[in-house]
Amino acid sequence: MARPKRLLRISADLESAILHGILAGQVSREAIEPGELSKLGRVVLASVFALEAATYSSVLLHGVEVLGASKDQLGAYLRQVQASSVGLGAAEILQQVRDKQMLVELINEATEQLGSKAIDLALLGGLLTRDPAAIGGLESAADRLRDGFPDPPVGLRVSTLPTITEKMGGLIGLWAIAGEPGVGKSTLAWQIALDVTRANDGVPALYYDFENGFACMMDHTRTIFGHDLDRVRRATANIFYRDSIRSLDADLSRIPAPALIVVDSVQKLPASTNYRRESLDKWVHRLEALKKRGYFVLLVSEVPRSQYNSDAYIGAFKETGEIEYSADGGIQLLPAGDDTIELHVIKNRHRPFKGRACVLARQHEYLFREMTARADDEELD
């Protein structure tokens, strides 16, 4: 497992300012991690994530009634947060957080190197001499092109789906898979997770599955690998499976980017009964924000009944319209008969291709193969 990040506590004044900014809507909730906050600060942040529209009174109520905080202590703390000033501005506050995190990374790396008695001064120096644009320096686009054009975005390679990797540039940012029930969305998502963690220098995957259950997924995987336990264990050594997403923040602190995050499915995410669409849209926004931290995200989505037996359509994601705007890559699976499905690219932000990309056939009961693939293309092993 990847080494957990060691987080430093920020100052009380900066903590109050950031929480004030979050509650005022000036600072993203993703700007801070729970481990950087005091105990009461973590209660406030947890309440903000749990509530549909967080206010000081609703945070106080949630923190006391749900999280068990002392009403007097949390009330006094929130009054201090409310009285704090975001005078530095949200950008400057976030910059202080980024500068602090650079120091944490330096300490983490130095500690690990000291423990292994192998000091790499070049690596430590690189942490201190990052590109100014990455730590808040301001340059014009022309200045940043002084050495030529940057490389185009390249995502995670899905070696068992070579046509899709070529046409979409690999799994870049946030991908979404849509399709009718039973068409093979979960099968394809699990195949991508198995593939990506094997083919991309050990990139780990956090797999949040609300559809199938661990025993069912392992039974499918056993079929893929011929009932060979050792092969299954090797194939899943870098996949961390959850049947609830409530541990997301803690999981992200243990599995830093780059990593793949799979959510199967969007419609099973925790959501308010009265404000279901708004709740799911907020989840999509939150997951989209993770790609800016270096994560790759794969969402599985149902399509509404009105889209059954219809052509592929960018607006076919059920109960949320945010996926079509947030996704870098959108895939819709359509049944094609004879145990095959058509894979259509309906959103492709980083490449020009859209339309039917290929036909997938079930090579095993729970494994797809492109019908146009060559005999020497890679398979899961």
Beta strands, then each sheet from edge to edge (+ up, - down):
strand 1: 174-179
strand 2: 205-209
strand 3: 239-242
strand 4: 260-264
strand 5: 296-302
strand 6: 329-337
strand 7: 340-348
strand 8: 355-364
strand 9: 367-370
sheet 1: 3+ 2+ 4+ 5+ 1+ 6+ 7- 8+ 9-
end
